[in-house]
Amino acid sequence: MQGEQPMCGIAGIANLDPAAVLEPAVEHSVRLMTDSMAYRGPNGDGVLLRDSVCLGHRRLSIIDLSGGAQPMWDSTGTLCIVFNGEIYNFLELRRELEEQGLRFQTSSDTEVILAAYRRWGTDCLERLDGMFTFALWDTANRRLFGARDRFGKKPFFYTVQNGRFHFASELSCLRHVPGLQFTLDEHALMRYLAYQYVPCPDTMFREAAQLPPAHGFVLENGSLRIFKYWELPLCGTAPVDETEACEELNRLMRTAVRRRMISDVPLGVFLSGGIDSSIVTGLMAEISDTPVQSFSIGFHEASYDESRYAHIVAEAFSTHHEERVLNADECADMLPQIVSSMDVPMADASVAPQWLLAKMTREHVTVALGGDGSDELWCGYEHYIGFDIAERYNRAPSFLRRGIIEPICHHLPASSGYINLRLATGNFLRAAAQPSWLRIQSMLTACPPEMQERILNLGDKSFLDRETLYAPTRAAYFQWPEAVDLHRACNTYVQGFLLDDILVKVDRCSMLNSLEVRAPFLDRSVAEFTARLPMKCKLNGLKRKYLLKKAFAGLLPEQILHRNKRGFQIPVSQWLRGRLRPLMEDLLGREAIERQGFFNAGEIRRLMDDHISGRSDLRVPLWTLMVFQLWWRNNVAR
């Protein structure tokens, strides 16, 4: 069967001086890197040492199970590649290349990348549609060329040290190479405490970086050049015919789902019961000749449980549905182990149910489709409404805002459930007081600058200046000066939260369980079509995902179409007062804090006491600190 290359892990080392030949010991270093992420490719591995480059690969077989071994050479024996991901339009590209006289030895999309580079050089990136990272060695030009997909669904880390370029699919892999140095970047720590992740292209280490999404690189003649090859198109302003737009969106989504259902191994879908996963499930059911296999996680805590909605969708589309209902103790006990297995510190607590969902799903299938990317592109989060309302709120008379509304908000009841009105309104009021470029980020900030001033025990705190600390947000927001503010906010979400939180969470949780996850909403054609729509097609008054819901109104059950969005969350707040309190005391207690030296033990103690007593809901900053401590213990201190 003609099909795509499996999901994998890649690594490699290249001399900056192309004339310098690598010694045989380098092959061992690359094997150490690939072996450390064997779960990304349990079905095979390969390492190639040639001239000034050594390339390594781990393989998870999805399609073309007997072919496509890597590293792969082209038919001329002059180009070699290691590739992680899938090229969804590779059949079209293959036909085009064959018409121009090129011939192929395999049915894999890996060989199509080699042929596309031979035909178009580095411009081939503009033609590739998929999720991928790769590194390609051009022996004739002694050039190493590589790239990362448009949204950054697949990771690529690198460091330049000792006259060599080292790269891998995971940051921790680089630490297996003898002789490399890695030191904590205190500025990255400050950004992590604000964002709950380290914004790309930085990492927690000064010496290491990420290749940004939609970027390629060329290592040639002793220099590394990084370049951008794509960006989301600008939001439209002209009115659209909604009927025609709905028909086009249906067509594009069906094509995207159909492409992602190509597999020689069992395939299923993550089904939360939300709009996005329900659309994907419904389209899969229409396309498939057999019942779709769907998977969901439920909670005994009613405030966090969505399983009844997943049941409605599963029944509507006659899926073969598998569900696991968790209790608090079970999930809380596994949480530290799951967080510790993450390659980078990322404090989204929903990583636990995501990991458990991936684990359960992998027991039945090897590939799963999901709804990732829709919330960011279609204004699905409550924060978009908050952003829009903030402007009107700031125009209200001062006596109404400060004399009536704000005092009421400060006296709202606190809750440790999914909805905490005091916490939500407090976040809104703080965000409304910020300039527009910082408003969205303020709603998501874990440890704001004033809190970091108190809890950090670091010398230089000038980095906590708002425009410095939040520079990634500002850059994304003002990328299009002519765009409307809400479009800028949307772009900020795509370049930050989607990239460094959602996609990292899904990639790590799925790969740790040797499961491939595909995202139809992040199909290039779907995403570009969505981006070009006027904002009122996405957020129409208080109606989020307006045109998306209209386009699929005939597909979805009525109860799903009009339900409110619920996040994939867990009851961290009460766990920190109960089941997880011993872990919090261990990670953030005076002895651990003072031994490490980064934080002020007294201020951390005050945060814990305020939360435990119920005076404040500090689940977000405390959990963010705990995740960093777990990451530090497992990746640096040991």
Salt bridges, closest charged atoms under 4 A:
GLU23 OE1 - ARG164 NH2 2.67
GLU27 OE2 - ARG31 NH2 3.63
ASP35 OD1 - ARG58 NH1 3.47
ASP45 OD2 - ARG31 NH1 3.28
ASP74 OD2 - ARG118 NH2 2.94
GLU86 OE2 - ARG518 NE 2.90
GLU92 OE2 - ARG259 NH2 2.52
GLU96 OE2 - ARG127 NH1 3.13
GLU98 OE2 - ARG94 NE 3.30
ASP129 OD2 - ARG259 NH1 3.29
ASP138 OD2 - ARG143 NH1 3.94
GLU170 OE2 - ARG40 NE 2.70
ASP202 OD2 - ARG191 NH1 3.64
GLU220 OE2 - ARG143 NH2 3.19
GLU231 OE1 - LYS228 NZ 3.42
GLU242 OE1 - LYS550 NZ 2.47
GLU248 OE2 - ARG251 NH2 2.74
ASP276 OD2 - LYS545 NZ 2.69
GLU286 OE1 - ARG254 NH2 2.55
GLU306 OE2 - ARG563 NH2 2.55
GLU322 OE2 - HIS320 NE2 3.33
GLU323 OE1 - HIS311 NE2 2.71
ASP329 OD2 - ARG579 NH1 3.54
GLU330 OE2 - ARG324 NH2 2.18
ASP333 OD2 - ARG579 NH2 2.77
ASP343 OD2 - ARG508 NH2 3.56
ASP348 OD2 - LYS505 NZ 3.23
GLU363 OE2 - LYS359 NZ 3.55
ASP375 OD1 - LYS545 NZ 2.68
ASP375 OD2 - LYS565 NZ 2.75
ASP388 OD2 - ARG392 NH2 3.29
GLU391 OE2 - ARG439 NH1 2.78
ASP460 OD2 - HIS187 NE2 3.90
GLU467 OE2 - ARG474 NH1 3.83
ASP485 OD1 - ARG488 NH1 3.36
ASP507 OD2 - ARG40 NH2 2.54
ASP507 OD1 - LYS154 NZ 2.80
ASP507 OD2 - ARG508 NH1 2.83
GLU516 OE2 - ARG518 NE 2.43
ASP523 OD1 - ARG260 NH1 3.18
GLU528 OE2 - ARG524 NE 3.14
GLU558 OE2 - HIS562 NE2 2.99
GLU585 OE2 - ARG581 NE 3.52
GLU585 OE1 - ARG605 NH1 2.78
ASP586 OD2 - ARG633 NH1 2.91
GLU591 OE2 - ARG595 NH1 3.51
GLU594 OE2 - ARG590 NH1 2.97
GLU603 OE1 - ARG454 NE 3.86
GLU603 OE2 - ARG606 NH2 2.80
ASP609 OD1 - ARG605 NH2 3.03
ASP610 OD1 - ARG615 NH2 2.71
ASP617 OD2 - ARG619 NH2 2.62
